[in-house]
Amino acid sequence: MNANSSTIIIEIIENEPRISHRIIAENTDNLEVSVRKLIDKHKESLELFGMVSFEMTAIKNAKNRVNE
């Protein structure tokens, strides 16, 4: 991640700090699926810091089409 980057890493939604696994992946040069698997694997430990939850979103393929 560039030190001069203006990317918003954490958002405050309903008074809760939130971060997307996509943002984590992008800023750590990892695949989204890899970050998601790590979160799933370590969910219990992560919950020491607060609730861990996921929203389902449509995923676009390489041709920018939503996978069904």
Predicted model as a PDB file, atoms N, CA, C, CB and O in Angstrom, pLDDT in the B-factor column:
MODEL        1                                                                  
ATOM      1  N   MET A   1       0.843  -1.181   0.000  1.00 50.00           N  
ATOM      2  CA  MET A   1       0.000   0.000   0.000  1.00 50.00           C  
ATOM      3  C   MET A   1       0.880   1.233   0.000  1.00 50.00           C  
ATOM      4  CB  MET A   1      -0.954   0.004   1.211  1.00 50.00           C  
ATOM      5  O   MET A   1       1.865   1.298   0.735  1.00 50.00           O  
ATOM      6  N   ASN A   2       0.541   2.180  -0.795  1.00 53.00           N  
ATOM      7  CA  ASN A   2       1.273   3.418  -0.895  1.00 53.00           C  
ATOM      8  C   ASN A   2       1.017   4.280   0.336  1.00 53.00           C  
ATOM      9  CB  ASN A   2       0.888   4.164  -2.170  1.00 53.00           C  
ATOM     10  O   ASN A   2      -0.138   4.472   0.717  1.00 53.00           O  
ATOM     11  N   ALA A   3       2.061   4.801   0.963  1.00 55.00           N  
ATOM     12  CA  ALA A   3       1.922   5.619   2.165  1.00 55.00           C  
ATOM     13  C   ALA A   3       1.144   6.897   1.889  1.00 55.00           C  
ATOM     14  CB  ALA A   3       3.291   5.961   2.729  1.00 55.00           C  
ATOM     15  O   ALA A   3       0.564   7.470   2.811  1.00 55.00           O  
ATOM     16  N   ASN A   4       1.116   7.353   0.654  1.00 55.00           N  
ATOM     17  CA  ASN A   4       0.403   8.575   0.304  1.00 55.00           C  
ATOM     18  C   ASN A   4      -0.995   8.296  -0.228  1.00 55.00           C  
ATOM     19  CB  ASN A   4       1.189   9.354  -0.719  1.00 55.00           C  
ATOM     20  O   ASN A   4      -1.662   9.201  -0.730  1.00 55.00           O  
ATOM     21  N   SER A   5      -1.439   7.060  -0.122  1.00 61.00           N  
ATOM     22  CA  SER A   5      -2.735   6.655  -0.641  1.00 61.00           C  
ATOM     23  C   SER A   5      -3.860   7.334   0.131  1.00 61.00           C  
ATOM     24  CB  SER A   5      -2.887   5.135  -0.574  1.00 61.00           C  
ATOM     25  O   SER A   5      -3.756   7.549   1.338  1.00 61.00           O  
ATOM     26  N   SER A   6      -4.931   7.669  -0.575  1.00 67.00           N  
ATOM     27  CA  SER A   6      -6.086   8.271   0.086  1.00 67.00           C  
ATOM     28  C   SER A   6      -7.248   7.291   0.168  1.00 67.00           C  
ATOM     29  CB  SER A   6      -6.521   9.536  -0.652  1.00 67.00           C  
ATOM     30  O   SER A   6      -8.398   7.690   0.353  1.00 67.00           O  
ATOM     31  N   THR A   7      -6.940   6.002   0.028  1.00 69.00           N  
ATOM     32  CA  THR A   7      -7.958   4.969   0.103  1.00 69.00           C  
ATOM     33  C   THR A   7      -8.547   4.918   1.505  1.00 69.00           C  
ATOM     34  CB  THR A   7      -7.376   3.603  -0.289  1.00 69.00           C  
ATOM     35  O   THR A   7      -7.820   4.891   2.498  1.00 69.00           O  
ATOM     36  N   ILE A   8      -9.867   4.904   1.572  1.00 75.00           N  
ATOM     37  CA  ILE A   8     -10.534   4.761   2.862  1.00 75.00           C  
ATOM     38  C   ILE A   8     -10.510   3.285   3.227  1.00 75.00           C  
ATOM     39  CB  ILE A   8     -12.005   5.318   2.822  1.00 75.00           C  
ATOM     40  O   ILE A   8     -11.070   2.451   2.517  1.00 75.00           O  
ATOM     41  N   ILE A   9      -9.860   2.973   4.332  1.00 84.00           N  
ATOM     42  CA  ILE A   9      -9.698   1.588   4.744  1.00 84.00           C  
ATOM     43  C   ILE A   9     -10.876   1.148   5.613  1.00 84.00           C  
ATOM     44  CB  ILE A   9      -8.373   1.405   5.501  1.00 84.00           C  
ATOM     45  O   ILE A   9     -11.479   0.102   5.370  1.00 84.00           O  
ATOM     46  N   ILE A  10     -11.193   1.939   6.609  1.00 87.00           N  
ATOM     47  CA  ILE A  10     -12.267   1.600   7.549  1.00 87.00           C  
ATOM     48  C   ILE A  10     -13.383   2.616   7.404  1.00 87.00           C  
ATOM     49  CB  ILE A  10     -11.745   1.561   9.018  1.00 87.00           C  
ATOM     50  O   ILE A  10     -13.138   3.822   7.362  1.00 87.00           O  
ATOM     51  N   GLU A  11     -14.615   2.120   7.327  1.00 87.00           N  
ATOM     52  CA  GLU A  11     -15.790   2.978   7.276  1.00 87.00           C  
ATOM     53  C   GLU A  11     -16.534   2.853   8.598  1.00 87.00           C  
ATOM     54  CB  GLU A  11     -16.713   2.604   6.075  1.00 87.00           C  
ATOM     55  O   GLU A  11     -16.514   1.794   9.226  1.00 87.00           O  
ATOM     56  N   ILE A  12     -17.183   3.916   9.017  1.00 89.00           N  
ATOM     57  CA  ILE A  12     -18.034   3.869  10.199  1.00 89.00           C  
ATOM     58  C   ILE A  12     -19.478   3.794   9.707  1.00 89.00           C  
ATOM     59  CB  ILE A  12     -17.802   5.123  11.139  1.00 89.00           C  
ATOM     60  O   ILE A  12     -19.980   4.726   9.077  1.00 89.00           O  
ATOM     61  N   ILE A  13     -20.134   2.682   9.999  1.00 83.00           N  
ATOM     62  CA  ILE A  13     -21.521   2.462   9.590  1.00 83.00           C  
ATOM     63  C   ILE A  13     -22.306   2.094  10.836  1.00 83.00           C  
ATOM     64  CB  ILE A  13     -21.637   1.341   8.487  1.00 83.00           C  
ATOM     65  O   ILE A  13     -21.979   1.130  11.528  1.00 83.00           O  
ATOM     66  N   GLU A  14     -23.343   2.869  11.115  1.00 86.00           N  
ATOM     67  CA  GLU A  14     -24.161   2.659  12.312  1.00 86.00           C  
ATOM     68  C   GLU A  14     -23.282   2.573  13.569  1.00 86.00           C  
ATOM     69  CB  GLU A  14     -25.007   1.374  12.165  1.00 86.00           C  
ATOM     70  O   GLU A  14     -23.444   1.678  14.398  1.00 86.00           O  
ATOM     71  N   ASN A  15     -22.355   3.523  13.687  1.00 87.00           N  
ATOM     72  CA  ASN A  15     -21.432   3.631  14.825  1.00 87.00           C  
ATOM     73  C   ASN A  15     -20.510   2.426  14.989  1.00 87.00           C  
ATOM     74  CB  ASN A  15     -22.215   3.821  16.089  1.00 87.00           C  
ATOM     75  O   ASN A  15     -19.989   2.199  16.081  1.00 87.00           O  
ATOM     76  N   GLU A  16     -20.300   1.658  13.939  1.00 83.00           N  
ATOM     77  CA  GLU A  16     -19.398   0.509  13.996  1.00 83.00           C  
ATOM     78  C   GLU A  16     -18.315   0.677  12.938  1.00 83.00           C  
ATOM     79  CB  GLU A  16     -20.174  -0.826  13.786  1.00 83.00           C  
ATOM     80  O   GLU A  16     -18.609   1.004  11.788  1.00 83.00           O  
ATOM     81  N   PRO A  17     -17.055   0.451  13.330  1.00 85.00           N  
ATOM     82  CA  PRO A  17     -16.001   0.460  12.304  1.00 85.00           C  
ATOM     83  C   PRO A  17     -16.101  -0.817  11.478  1.00 85.00           C  
ATOM     84  CB  PRO A  17     -14.582   0.587  12.951  1.00 85.00           C  
ATOM     85  O   PRO A  17     -16.245  -1.909  12.027  1.00 85.00           O  
ATOM     86  N   ARG A  18     -16.025  -0.675  10.164  1.00 85.00           N  
ATOM     87  CA  ARG A  18     -16.130  -1.833   9.274  1.00 85.00           C  
ATOM     88  C   ARG A  18     -15.070  -1.760   8.191  1.00 85.00           C  
ATOM     89  CB  ARG A  18     -17.532  -1.913   8.641  1.00 85.00           C  
ATOM     90  O   ARG A  18     -14.659  -0.686   7.753  1.00 85.00           O  
ATOM     91  N   ILE A  19     -14.640  -2.950   7.774  1.00 86.00           N  
ATOM     92  CA  ILE A  19     -13.687  -3.046   6.673  1.00 86.00           C  
ATOM     93  C   ILE A  19     -14.098  -4.229   5.798  1.00 86.00           C  
ATOM     94  CB  ILE A  19     -12.214  -3.209   7.200  1.00 86.00           C  
ATOM     95  O   ILE A  19     -14.561  -5.254   6.299  1.00 86.00           O  
ATOM     96  N   SER A  20     -13.927  -4.079   4.533  1.00 86.00           N  
ATOM     97  CA  SER A  20     -14.270  -5.129   3.582  1.00 86.00           C  
ATOM     98  C   SER A  20     -13.077  -6.046   3.363  1.00 86.00           C  
ATOM     99  CB  SER A  20     -14.736  -4.523   2.247  1.00 86.00           C  
ATOM    100  O   SER A  20     -11.934  -5.591   3.330  1.00 86.00           O  
ATOM    101  N   HIS A  21     -13.343  -7.338   3.213  1.00 88.00           N  
ATOM    102  CA  HIS A  21     -12.267  -8.262   2.875  1.00 88.00           C  
ATOM    103  C   HIS A  21     -11.654  -7.901   1.530  1.00 88.00           C  
ATOM    104  CB  HIS A  21     -12.783  -9.705   2.854  1.00 88.00           C  
ATOM    105  O   HIS A  21     -10.495  -8.219   1.264  1.00 88.00           O  
ATOM    106  N   ARG A  22     -12.431  -7.238   0.687  1.00 88.00           N  
ATOM    107  CA  ARG A  22     -11.909  -6.799  -0.608  1.00 88.00           C  
ATOM    108  C   ARG A  22     -10.837  -5.725  -0.418  1.00 88.00           C  
ATOM    109  CB  ARG A  22     -13.051  -6.263  -1.498  1.00 88.00           C  
ATOM    110  O   ARG A  22      -9.812  -5.739  -1.099  1.00 88.00           O  
ATOM    111  N   ILE A  23     -11.075  -4.804   0.497  1.00 90.00           N  
ATOM    112  CA  ILE A  23     -10.099  -3.754   0.790  1.00 90.00           C  
ATOM    113  C   ILE A  23      -8.843  -4.362   1.401  1.00 90.00           C  
ATOM    114  CB  ILE A  23     -10.702  -2.696   1.742  1.00 90.00           C  
ATOM    115  O   ILE A  23      -7.726  -3.974   1.057  1.00 90.00           O  
ATOM    116  N   ILE A  24      -9.034  -5.320   2.312  1.00 90.00           N  
ATOM    117  CA  ILE A  24      -7.877  -5.993   2.912  1.00 90.00           C  
ATOM    118  C   ILE A  24      -7.063  -6.679   1.820  1.00 90.00           C  
ATOM    119  CB  ILE A  24      -8.329  -7.026   3.987  1.00 90.00           C  
ATOM    120  O   ILE A  24      -5.839  -6.550   1.781  1.00 90.00           O  
ATOM    121  N   ALA A  25      -7.741  -7.407   0.932  1.00 91.00           N  
ATOM    122  CA  ALA A  25      -7.048  -8.120  -0.147  1.00 91.00           C  
ATOM    123  C   ALA A  25      -6.287  -7.149  -1.043  1.00 91.00           C  
ATOM    124  CB  ALA A  25      -8.050  -8.934  -0.983  1.00 91.00           C  
ATOM    125  O   ALA A  25      -5.115  -7.362  -1.355  1.00 91.00           O  
ATOM    126  N   GLU A  26      -6.959  -6.096  -1.446  1.00 89.00           N  
ATOM    127  CA  GLU A  26      -6.349  -5.125  -2.348  1.00 89.00           C  
ATOM    128  C   GLU A  26      -5.103  -4.483  -1.732  1.00 89.00           C  
ATOM    129  CB  GLU A  26      -7.362  -4.047  -2.715  1.00 89.00           C  
ATOM    130  O   GLU A  26      -4.105  -4.271  -2.420  1.00 89.00           O  
ATOM    131  N   ASN A  27      -5.165  -4.181  -0.451  1.00 89.00           N  
ATOM    132  CA  ASN A  27      -4.066  -3.470   0.197  1.00 89.00           C  
ATOM    133  C   ASN A  27      -2.986  -4.381   0.764  1.00 89.00           C  
ATOM    134  CB  ASN A  27      -4.604  -2.618   1.289  1.00 89.00           C  
ATOM    135  O   ASN A  27      -1.991  -3.904   1.309  1.00 89.00           O  
ATOM    136  N   THR A  28      -3.178  -5.689   0.637  1.00 92.00           N  
ATOM    137  CA  THR A  28      -2.157  -6.632   1.088  1.00 92.00           C  
ATOM    138  C   THR A  28      -1.685  -7.529  -0.050  1.00 92.00           C  
ATOM    139  CB  THR A  28      -2.694  -7.484   2.233  1.00 92.00           C  
ATOM    140  O   THR A  28      -0.959  -8.498   0.172  1.00 92.00           O  
ATOM    141  N   ASP A  29      -2.103  -7.197  -1.272  1.00 92.00           N  
ATOM    142  CA  ASP A  29      -1.721  -7.970  -2.461  1.00 92.00           C  
ATOM    143  C   ASP A  29      -2.065  -9.445  -2.330  1.00 92.00           C  
ATOM    144  CB  ASP A  29      -0.237  -7.821  -2.725  1.00 92.00           C  
ATOM    145  O   ASP A  29      -1.274 -10.317  -2.689  1.00 92.00           O  
ATOM    146  N   ASN A  30      -3.268  -9.713  -1.805  1.00 93.00           N  
ATOM    147  CA  ASN A  30      -3.781 -11.079  -1.688  1.00 93.00           C  
ATOM    148  C   ASN A  30      -5.070 -11.201  -2.475  1.00 93.00           C  
ATOM    149  CB  ASN A  30      -4.010 -11.466  -0.208  1.00 93.00           C  
ATOM    150  O   ASN A  30      -5.695 -10.198  -2.819  1.00 93.00           O  
ATOM    151  N   LEU A  31      -5.461 -12.420  -2.757  1.00 92.00           N  
ATOM    152  CA  LEU A  31      -6.735 -12.670  -3.427  1.00 92.00           C  
ATOM    153  C   LEU A  31      -7.874 -12.518  -2.427  1.00 92.00           C  
ATOM    154  CB  LEU A  31      -6.757 -14.081  -4.070  1.00 92.00           C  
ATOM    155  O   LEU A  31      -7.717 -12.842  -1.250  1.00 92.00           O  
ATOM    156  N   GLU A  32      -9.014 -12.027  -2.891  1.00 89.00           N  
ATOM    157  CA  GLU A  32     -10.180 -11.873  -2.021  1.00 89.00           C  
ATOM    158  C   GLU A  32     -10.560 -13.198  -1.376  1.00 89.00           C  
ATOM    159  CB  GLU A  32     -11.366 -11.316  -2.811  1.00 89.00           C  
ATOM    160  O   GLU A  32     -10.866 -13.242  -0.185  1.00 89.00           O  
ATOM    161  N   VAL A  33     -10.543 -14.271  -2.148  1.00 90.00           N  
ATOM    162  CA  VAL A  33     -10.925 -15.577  -1.629  1.00 90.00           C  
ATOM    163  C   VAL A  33      -9.965 -16.025  -0.520  1.00 90.00           C  
ATOM    164  CB  VAL A  33     -10.951 -16.613  -2.764  1.00 90.00           C  
ATOM    165  O   VAL A  33     -10.390 -16.660   0.446  1.00 90.00           O  
ATOM    166  N   SER A  34      -8.689 -15.701  -0.652  1.00 92.00           N  
ATOM    167  CA  SER A  34      -7.710 -16.063   0.378  1.00 92.00           C  
ATOM    168  C   SER A  34      -7.976 -15.320   1.681  1.00 92.00           C  
ATOM    169  CB  SER A  34      -6.289 -15.767  -0.111  1.00 92.00           C  
ATOM    170  O   SER A  34      -7.909 -15.903   2.763  1.00 92.00           O  
ATOM    171  N   VAL A  35      -8.276 -14.036   1.570  1.00 91.00           N  
ATOM    172  CA  VAL A  35      -8.579 -13.244   2.769  1.00 91.00           C  
ATOM    173  C   VAL A  35      -9.845 -13.771   3.421  1.00 91.00           C  
ATOM    174  CB  VAL A  35      -8.736 -11.741   2.421  1.00 91.00           C  
ATOM    175  O   VAL A  35      -9.908 -13.907   4.643  1.00 91.00           O  
ATOM    176  N   ARG A  36     -10.849 -14.066   2.615  1.00 90.00           N  
ATOM    177  CA  ARG A  36     -12.113 -14.594   3.151  1.00 90.00           C  
ATOM    178  C   ARG A  36     -11.885 -15.916   3.890  1.00 90.00           C  
ATOM    179  CB  ARG A  36     -13.140 -14.795   2.012  1.00 90.00           C  
ATOM    180  O   ARG A  36     -12.448 -16.133   4.964  1.00 90.00           O  
ATOM    181  N   LYS A  37     -11.070 -16.789   3.323  1.00 91.00           N  
ATOM    182  CA  LYS A  37     -10.785 -18.070   3.975  1.00 91.00           C  
ATOM    183  C   LYS A  37     -10.050 -17.855   5.297  1.00 91.00           C  
ATOM    184  CB  LYS A  37      -9.952 -18.973   3.047  1.00 91.00           C  
ATOM    185  O   LYS A  37     -10.324 -18.548   6.277  1.00 91.00           O  
ATOM    186  N   LEU A  38      -9.130 -16.911   5.330  1.00 93.00           N  
ATOM    187  CA  LEU A  38      -8.416 -16.612   6.577  1.00 93.00           C  
ATOM    188  C   LEU A  38      -9.368 -16.064   7.641  1.00 93.00           C  
ATOM    189  CB  LEU A  38      -7.283 -15.603   6.315  1.00 93.00           C  
ATOM    190  O   LEU A  38      -9.274 -16.422   8.815  1.00 93.00           O  
ATOM    191  N   ILE A  39     -10.277 -15.199   7.218  1.00 91.00           N  
ATOM    192  CA  ILE A  39     -11.262 -14.659   8.164  1.00 91.00           C  
ATOM    193  C   ILE A  39     -12.126 -15.787   8.712  1.00 91.00           C  
ATOM    194  CB  ILE A  39     -12.148 -13.581   7.485  1.00 91.00           C  
ATOM    195  O   ILE A  39     -12.361 -15.863   9.918  1.00 91.00           O  
ATOM    196  N   ASP A  40     -12.596 -16.659   7.835  1.00 90.00           N  
ATOM    197  CA  ASP A  40     -13.408 -17.796   8.277  1.00 90.00           C  
ATOM    198  C   ASP A  40     -12.626 -18.681   9.244  1.00 90.00           C  
ATOM    199  CB  ASP A  40     -13.879 -18.621   7.070  1.00 90.00           C  
ATOM    200  O   ASP A  40     -13.159 -19.120  10.263  1.00 90.00           O  
ATOM    201  N   LYS A  41     -11.366 -18.940   8.921  1.00 94.00           N  
ATOM    202  CA  LYS A  41     -10.532 -19.813   9.744  1.00 94.00           C  
ATOM    203  C   LYS A  41     -10.281 -19.222  11.137  1.00 94.00           C  
ATOM    204  CB  LYS A  41      -9.203 -20.072   9.045  1.00 94.00           C  
ATOM    205  O   LYS A  41     -10.219 -19.953  12.125  1.00 94.00           O  
ATOM    206  N   HIS A  42     -10.139 -17.900  11.206  1.00 94.00           N  
ATOM    207  CA  HIS A  42      -9.778 -17.247  12.464  1.00 94.00           C  
ATOM    208  C   HIS A  42     -10.922 -16.420  13.055  1.00 94.00           C  
ATOM    209  CB  HIS A  42      -8.574 -16.361  12.249  1.00 94.00           C  
ATOM    210  O   HIS A  42     -10.691 -15.520  13.863  1.00 94.00           O  
ATOM    211  N   LYS A  43     -12.143 -16.727  12.651  1.00 91.00           N  
ATOM    212  CA  LYS A  43     -13.297 -15.933  13.058  1.00 91.00           C  
ATOM    213  C   LYS A  43     -13.411 -15.831  14.583  1.00 91.00           C  
ATOM    214  CB  LYS A  43     -14.572 -16.535  12.480  1.00 91.00           C  
ATOM    215  O   LYS A  43     -13.659 -14.747  15.111  1.00 91.00           O  
ATOM    216  N   GLU A  44     -13.236 -16.924  15.276  1.00 92.00           N  
ATOM    217  CA  GLU A  44     -13.370 -16.915  16.733  1.00 92.00           C  
ATOM    218  C   GLU A  44     -12.365 -15.947  17.373  1.00 92.00           C  
ATOM    219  CB  GLU A  44     -13.170 -18.337  17.295  1.00 92.00           C  
ATOM    220  O   GLU A  44     -12.725 -15.196  18.279  1.00 92.00           O  
ATOM    221  N   SER A  45     -11.152 -15.961  16.924  1.00 94.00           N  
ATOM    222  CA  SER A  45     -10.136 -15.042  17.453  1.00 94.00           C  
ATOM    223  C   SER A  45     -10.454 -13.594  17.093  1.00 94.00           C  
ATOM    224  CB  SER A  45      -8.748 -15.418  16.921  1.00 94.00           C  
ATOM    225  O   SER A  45     -10.279 -12.695  17.915  1.00 94.00           O  
ATOM    226  N   LEU A  46     -10.920 -13.369  15.865  1.00 89.00           N  
ATOM    227  CA  LEU A  46     -11.259 -12.016  15.433  1.00 89.00           C  
ATOM    228  C   LEU A  46     -12.423 -11.436  16.225  1.00 89.00           C  
ATOM    229  CB  LEU A  46     -11.593 -12.010  13.956  1.00 89.00           C  
ATOM    230  O   LEU A  46     -12.501 -10.224  16.426  1.00 89.00           O  
ATOM    231  N   GLU A  47     -13.323 -12.300  16.672  1.00 91.00           N  
ATOM    232  CA  GLU A  47     -14.479 -11.828  17.420  1.00 91.00           C  
ATOM    233  C   GLU A  47     -14.105 -11.285  18.798  1.00 91.00           C  
ATOM    234  CB  GLU A  47     -15.481 -12.945  17.569  1.00 91.00           C  
ATOM    235  O   GLU A  47     -14.955 -10.702  19.471  1.00 91.00           O  
ATOM    236  N   LEU A  48     -12.863 -11.459  19.233  1.00 92.00           N  
ATOM    237  CA  LEU A  48     -12.397 -10.815  20.457  1.00 92.00           C  
ATOM    238  C   LEU A  48     -12.409  -9.291  20.297  1.00 92.00           C  
ATOM    239  CB  LEU A  48     -10.979 -11.308  20.820  1.00 92.00           C  
ATOM    240  O   LEU A  48     -12.484  -8.558  21.282  1.00 92.00           O  
ATOM    241  N   PHE A  49     -12.334  -8.824  19.047  1.00 85.00           N  
ATOM    242  CA  PHE A  49     -12.338  -7.394  18.745  1.00 85.00           C  
ATOM    243  C   PHE A  49     -13.728  -6.868  18.413  1.00 85.00           C  
ATOM    244  CB  PHE A  49     -11.403  -7.109  17.596  1.00 85.00           C  
ATOM    245  O   PHE A  49     -13.913  -5.655  18.310  1.00 85.00           O  
ATOM    246  N   GLY A  50     -14.703  -7.746  18.244  1.00 83.00           N  
ATOM    247  CA  GLY A  50     -16.060  -7.350  17.901  1.00 83.00           C  
ATOM    248  C   GLY A  50     -16.691  -8.367  16.970  1.00 83.00           C  
ATOM    249  O   GLY A  50     -16.070  -9.362  16.595  1.00 83.00           O  
ATOM    250  N   MET A  51     -17.920  -8.103  16.609  1.00 84.00           N  
ATOM    251  CA  MET A  51     -18.679  -9.015  15.772  1.00 84.00           C  
ATOM    252  C   MET A  51     -18.059  -9.118  14.373  1.00 84.00           C  
ATOM    253  CB  MET A  51     -20.140  -8.556  15.677  1.00 84.00           C  
ATOM    254  O   MET A  51     -17.636  -8.118  13.793  1.00 84.00           O  
ATOM    255  N   VAL A  52     -18.014 -10.327  13.856  1.00 85.00           N  
ATOM    256  CA  VAL A  52     -17.539 -10.577  12.493  1.00 85.00           C  
ATOM    257  C   VAL A  52     -18.747 -11.026  11.684  1.00 85.00           C  
ATOM    258  CB  VAL A  52     -16.377 -11.658  12.457  1.00 85.00           C  
ATOM    259  O   VAL A  52     -19.384 -12.028  12.008  1.00 85.00           O  
ATOM    260  N   SER A  53     -19.056 -10.279  10.633  1.00 81.00           N  
ATOM    261  CA  SER A  53     -20.200 -10.658   9.802  1.00 81.00           C  
ATOM    262  C   SER A  53     -19.894 -10.337   8.349  1.00 81.00           C  
ATOM    263  CB  SER A  53     -21.492  -9.930  10.263  1.00 81.00           C  
ATOM    264  O   SER A  53     -18.962  -9.596   8.037  1.00 81.00           O  
ATOM    265  N   PHE A  54     -20.706 -10.916   7.468  1.00 73.00           N  
ATOM    266  CA  PHE A  54     -20.514 -10.730   6.043  1.00 73.00           C  
ATOM    267  C   PHE A  54     -21.841 -10.390   5.395  1.00 73.00           C  
ATOM    268  CB  PHE A  54     -19.899 -11.984   5.401  1.00 73.00           C  
ATOM    269  O   PHE A  54     -22.896 -10.877   5.801  1.00 73.00           O  
ATOM    270  N   GLU A  55     -21.766  -9.541   4.375  1.00 67.00           N  
ATOM    271  CA  GLU A  55     -22.923  -9.266   3.533  1.00 67.00           C  
ATOM    272  C   GLU A  55     -22.686  -9.974   2.210  1.00 67.00           C  
ATOM    273  CB  GLU A  55     -23.148  -7.719   3.330  1.00 67.00           C  
ATOM    274  O   GLU A  55     -21.573  -9.972   1.685  1.00 67.00           O  
ATOM    275  N   MET A  56     -23.714 -10.564   1.688  1.00 62.00           N  
ATOM    276  CA  MET A  56     -23.605 -11.216   0.389  1.00 62.00           C  
ATOM    277  C   MET A  56     -23.725 -10.150  -0.699  1.00 62.00           C  
ATOM    278  CB  MET A  56     -24.699 -12.323   0.218  1.00 62.00           C  
ATOM    279  O   MET A  56     -24.636  -9.322  -0.675  1.00 62.00           O  
ATOM    280  N   THR A  57     -22.802 -10.185  -1.644  1.00 61.00           N  
ATOM    281  CA  THR A  57     -22.842  -9.259  -2.766  1.00 61.00           C  
ATOM    282  C   THR A  57     -22.620 -10.035  -4.053  1.00 61.00           C  
ATOM    283  CB  THR A  57     -21.783  -8.137  -2.605  1.00 61.00           C  
ATOM    284  O   THR A  57     -22.028 -11.114  -4.051  1.00 61.00           O  
ATOM    285  N   ALA A  58     -23.095  -9.478  -5.135  1.00 60.00           N  
ATOM    286  CA  ALA A  58     -22.893 -10.111  -6.434  1.00 60.00           C  
ATOM    287  C   ALA A  58     -21.424 -10.007  -6.804  1.00 60.00           C  
ATOM    288  CB  ALA A  58     -23.789  -9.459  -7.525  1.00 60.00           C  
ATOM    289  O   ALA A  58     -20.795  -8.971  -6.587  1.00 60.00           O  
ATOM    290  N   ILE A  59     -20.887 -11.062  -7.355  1.00 59.00           N  
ATOM    291  CA  ILE A  59     -19.495 -11.085  -7.778  1.00 59.00           C  
ATOM    292  C   ILE A  59     -19.461 -11.075  -9.296  1.00 59.00           C  
ATOM    293  CB  ILE A  59     -18.745 -12.327  -7.206  1.00 59.00           C  
ATOM    294  O   ILE A  59     -20.123 -11.875  -9.957  1.00 59.00           O  
ATOM    295  N   LYS A  60     -18.679 -10.155  -9.830  1.00 57.00           N  
ATOM    296  CA  LYS A  60     -18.566 -10.055 -11.278  1.00 57.00           C  
ATOM    297  C   LYS A  60     -17.386 -10.876 -11.758  1.00 57.00           C  
ATOM    298  CB  LYS A  60     -18.418  -8.590 -11.717  1.00 57.00           C  
ATOM    299  O   LYS A  60     -16.348 -10.963 -11.101  1.00 57.00           O  
ATOM    300  N   ASN A  61     -17.575 -11.477 -12.925  1.00 55.00           N  
ATOM    301  CA  ASN A  61     -16.499 -12.278 -13.496  1.00 55.00           C  
ATOM    302  C   ASN A  61     -15.550 -11.378 -14.307  1.00 55.00           C  
ATOM    303  CB  ASN A  61     -17.077 -13.412 -14.388  1.00 55.00           C  
ATOM    304  O   ASN A  61     -15.697 -10.156 -14.313  1.00 55.00           O  
ATOM    305  N   ALA A  62     -14.604 -11.981 -14.969  1.00 55.00           N  
ATOM    306  CA  ALA A  62     -13.603 -11.233 -15.717  1.00 55.00           C  
ATOM    307  C   ALA A  62     -14.199 -10.361 -16.822  1.00 55.00           C  
ATOM    308  CB  ALA A  62     -12.611 -12.184 -16.313  1.00 55.00           C  
ATOM    309  O   ALA A  62     -13.612  -9.352 -17.214  1.00 55.00           O  
ATOM    310  N   LYS A  63     -15.374 -10.764 -17.318  1.00 56.00           N  
ATOM    311  CA  LYS A  63     -16.042  -9.985 -18.358  1.00 56.00           C  
ATOM    312  C   LYS A  63     -16.993  -8.959 -17.771  1.00 56.00           C  
ATOM    313  CB  LYS A  63     -16.794 -10.902 -19.298  1.00 56.00           C  
ATOM    314  O   LYS A  63     -17.815  -8.385 -18.486  1.00 56.00           O  
ATOM    315  N   ASN A  64     -16.883  -8.723 -16.447  1.00 52.00           N  
ATOM    316  CA  ASN A  64     -17.677  -7.739 -15.722  1.00 52.00           C  
ATOM    317  C   ASN A  64     -19.164  -8.086 -15.743  1.00 52.00           C  
ATOM    318  CB  ASN A  64     -17.459  -6.355 -16.313  1.00 52.00           C  
ATOM    319  O   ASN A  64     -20.014  -7.197 -15.730  1.00 52.00           O  
ATOM    320  N   ARG A  65     -19.470  -9.369 -15.776  1.00 55.00           N  
ATOM    321  CA  ARG A  65     -20.858  -9.841 -15.705  1.00 55.00           C  
ATOM    322  C   ARG A  65     -21.080 -10.489 -14.355  1.00 55.00           C  
ATOM    323  CB  ARG A  65     -21.182 -10.843 -16.857  1.00 55.00           C  
ATOM    324  O   ARG A  65     -20.192 -11.150 -13.818  1.00 55.00           O  
ATOM    325  N   VAL A  66     -22.260 -10.297 -13.815  1.00 49.00           N  
ATOM    326  CA  VAL A  66     -22.583 -10.884 -12.509  1.00 49.00           C  
ATOM    327  C   VAL A  66     -22.738 -12.383 -12.660  1.00 49.00           C  
ATOM    328  CB  VAL A  66     -23.873 -10.261 -11.916  1.00 49.00           C  
ATOM    329  O   VAL A  66     -23.488 -12.854 -13.514  1.00 49.00           O  
ATOM    330  N   ASN A  67     -22.023 -13.139 -11.822  1.00 46.00           N  
ATOM    331  CA  ASN A  67     -22.157 -14.595 -11.836  1.00 46.00           C  
ATOM    332  C   ASN A  67     -23.456 -14.975 -11.152  1.00 46.00           C  
ATOM    333  CB  ASN A  67     -20.949 -15.281 -11.140  1.00 46.00           C  
ATOM    334  O   ASN A  67     -23.784 -14.430 -10.098  1.00 46.00           O  
ATOM    335  N   GLU A  68     -24.187 -15.885 -11.727  1.00 48.00           N  
ATOM    336  CA  GLU A  68     -25.458 -16.325 -11.156  1.00 48.00           C  
ATOM    337  C   GLU A  68     -25.364 -17.740 -10.691  1.00 48.00           C  
ATOM    338  CB  GLU A  68     -26.581 -16.186 -12.156  1.00 48.00           C  
ATOM    339  O   GLU A  68     -26.341 -18.288 -10.180  1.00 48.00           O  
TER     340      GLU A  68                                                      
ENDMDL                                                                          
END                                                                             
